[in-house]
Amino acid sequence: MELINRLTDTDPLLDLLLHHKVLSGHSYSEFKALPTDRGRMSKLLMGPYLKSRATCEIFYNFLKEEEPFLIDDLLEN
């Protein structure tokens, strides 16, 4: 829940997931149509998109590189 509430810009993450073919063009458009980053993160984390180890690694590596303070804080708590 903390990650859903605290990640405030999902656009670069969605772009990366599209680039790696984790998201299809249709799924990407559906995410972008959601009005809030919180809604996008909720759909991403609750849906089938991050079920494989490879997709989880893409997601985690993005967060480590782009949101290191958030990741550090979440891992400490």
TANORNOR-V825363 format. One record per residue. N is the residue number from 0. BURIAL is 1 if it has 9 or more other ideal C-beta (glycine too) atoms within 8 Angstrom, else 0. Layout:
BEGIN
n	burial
N	BURIAL
N	BURIAL
END
This chain:
BEGIN
n	burial
0	0
1	0
2	1
3	1
4	0
5	0
6	1
7	0
8	0
9	1
10	0
11	1
12	1
13	1
14	0
15	1
16	1
17	1
18	0
19	0
20	0
21	1
22	1
23	0
24	0
25	0
26	1
27	1
28	0
29	0
30	1
31	0
32	0
33	1
34	0
35	0
36	1
37	0
38	1
39	1
40	1
41	1
42	1
43	1
44	1
45	0
46	0
47	0
48	1
49	1
50	0
51	0
52	0
53	0
54	1
55	1
56	0
57	1
58	1
59	0
60	0
61	1
62	1
63	1
64	0
65	0
66	1
67	0
68	0
69	1
70	1
71	0
72	0
73	1
74	0
75	0
76	0
END
